[in-house]
Amino acid sequence: MNDLLYKIAITRIPLVGAVTAKTLISYCGSVDAVFAAKKRELLKIPGIGERIAASVLQRDFLSEAESELHFIEKNNINPIFYLDEDYPERLRHYHDSPIMLYCKGNLDLNAHRTVGIVGTRQPSPQGVAFCEEIVEGLKPYDVLLISGLAYGIDIAAHRKCVELDMPTLGILGHGFHTIYPASHRNIAEKMIQNGGLITEYPSDTKPDKENFPMRNRIIAGLCDALIVVETGIKGGSMITAHMANEYNKDVFAVPGRVKDKLSQGCNHLIKAHKALLLESADDIAYILRWEELDARKQIQQQLFIELSDAEKIIVNLLQQTPEASIDKLMIESSVSGSEMASLLLNLEFKGVIKSLPGKRYALL
């Protein structure tokens, strides 16, 4: 329990954000060691000056952490620290990822496929309709859909997921003491049944406007692909798209009319080669090769059931190297030349291997 208390406490230290907190823990060796460190030890850590050291040593925030601990226990909230095993793998390697996530719902933060959808808070009816069409098109691909529970495109995406019984995750820009906007509470409660809500902010954090650009990096980091439906040239959606590009995620934008203000941001992203043009959910599946990978996995599963013991030996050998000559395969498998030729030909017919110049072979 003390361990969790310290994990919460380090997020409450004034002047200490996620990056600085990770630095403190790395140099001190553990989160509780940070609170046991003396001032002279803290000052030896790169980037930790007098002000931050003094802030760490105050200890006033420990009582705040105790209150937070009581709140999460009472409200069935799951806190996940960045060093915990169940911390999202998609976020783990980013230096600015949250040090703590507060989660509520039936969550799989390491879902096989994740797609983020963002857009303006005042979309056109066409934008809402297209957003819903995209969500429906993504359902067959077993996708976890991520957005920010905001007005407009965000809530349209979440609402459609709830309607389709499709998992969806809302990233909040405030603590769990409230739901903002309040009018979205009903959808938020339904999302918890198949997906959920997460935030990096303690329960008493209000939905201040500076929190929302920060939460956008979580949307960008958690998704494999980000869709921008409608947006002006500035705003939160453009910030999220910029972050997704920095994180090397695939960004898609829905094109619109040249003079349409709601399409300016999307058109700019496409024109600047910062987003791919999106016409349907199938475009995402094509770029991310979902259908190809699914088909290959299904074929391989079927093929391996049908492989003979001798064929399995060859496949296992080829899994250990990018390619191998027929001579090497014969030596390592103790199979004769005529039998090896027959086995390789059968594996080619089954689509398991391919032949290369010089009587070399590789797995497809």
Buried (B, 14 or more C-beta within 10 A) or exposed (E): EEEBBBBBBBBBBEEBEBEBBBBBBEBBEEBBBBBEBEEEBBEEBEEBEEEBBEBBEEEEBBEBBEEBBEBBEEEEBBBBBBEEEBBBEBBEEBEBBBBBBBBBBEBBBBBEBBBBBBBBBEBBEBBBEBBBEBBBBBBEBEBBBBBBBBBBBBBBBBBBBBEBEBBBBBBBBBBBEBBBBEEBEEBBBBBBEBBBBBBBBBBBBEBEEEBBBBBBBBBBBBBBBBBBBBBBEEBBBBBBBBBBBEBEBBBBBBBBEEEBEBBBBBBBBBEEEBBBEBEEBBBBBEEBEBEEEEEEEEBBEEBEEEBEEBBEBBBEBBEEEEBBEBEBBBEBBEBEEEEBBEBBEBBBEBEBBEBEEEEBBEBE
